[in-house]
Amino acid sequence: MKVPDHVREQIRGHFVDASGTELAGRNLSAIEKTRYYESWTSDGEIGGVLHSYMDTRKIRTYLKDAVFKRTLERVSATISAAFASSA
């Protein structure tokens, strides 16, 4: 089942508000990324919502590929644009 756009945006909001901005400038190790993915998967407002749309085993991959990477790309682009416009 496809995750509705409004749910995906709600999930992205959690990443940006909770940690996306903080993580955008960091190079995380595989262990650190795993900890974040496990935490988000077990979080009721993130993994719990996604459980309605997919099997629990797919949530981590969905968060990594469809949400987290794209959120970081957006945050990084916003930061780059801000620096470019102030130069």
C-alpha positions, 0 to 999 in steps of 0.5 A: 500500500502506498503511503499517502502524501500527507502522511509522508509529509507528516513523517518528514516534519518529525525528521526536520523538527526532531533531528533533520536539521541537526543531522544534515551537517553530520557524517554519521557512522553506520552504527549511528544511522542504525540507532536513529532508524531503530528509534524512529521505527519504534516511535509511535508517531513515526513507525507506528503511523507507517505500520498502518501502510506497510509491514513492520520489516519494511518501515526501516527501509522506507524511512531510510530511502523514501524519507530520511535521505530526501529530507536531508537533501531538502535541508542541505539544499535549503542551507546551501541556498541560504549561504549562496544568497547571503554571499 
